[in-house]
Amino acid sequence: MLLTKASQMGDPFEQAFFMLVHVPYLQPFADINKRTSRLIANLPLFRANLCPLTFVDVPEAAYSRAILGVYELTRVELLRDVFVWAYERSTQEYLAIKQDLAEPDPIRLAYRDVIKQTVHAVVMRPGEDAMPLVTQAVAVRVPEPDRAAVLSITVDELRRLHEGVLARYGLRPSESAAWRAQAAD
């Protein structure tokens, strides 16, 4: 009934608040009701492509008082105020993080398969000089205007290759170690 009623609401904020109030009030689980309600409250926001709601900066005492107001007095006003404050704070945090993210490199995106396959091929041939392999692979698969950029990105990926990114290239640590050992000689 709870989900049916929530799905009949047109406003994602109303749906989110409805879930935030009713899941902990109904106590469907032995534990985790409040955590579950905070998680479920994000679903309508995600569906509407809105910023997610987080309670990270919400003072615990304010949240506890608001929930107690719902449990003991069936009053939602304080929880509503906490919800609005938390959402405004979440939006500010989200926008700040989004501004700090770098724009994706269109060349890197367009030629990610070429870069990945070239890095893999170079590492799998530990005894061979990497530059001719990279140059030939790029010349065969990349149009002239983009070759220099793809070559540079591929060489940079080879320089920065470490165990944390080996899976991206379909490589094993032993293959990387063998390649590094040959390059050091």
Secondary structure, DSSP 8 states (H G I E B T S, - for coil): -HHHHHHT---HHHHHHHHHHHHHHH--SSS-HHHHHHHHTHHHHHHTT------TTS-HHHHHHHHHHHHHH---HHHHHHHHHHHHHHHHHHHHHHHHS----HHHHHTHHHHHHHHHHHHT-TTS-HHHHHHHHHHHHS-HHHHHHHHHHHHHHHHT--GGGGGGGT--HHHHHHHHHHHH-
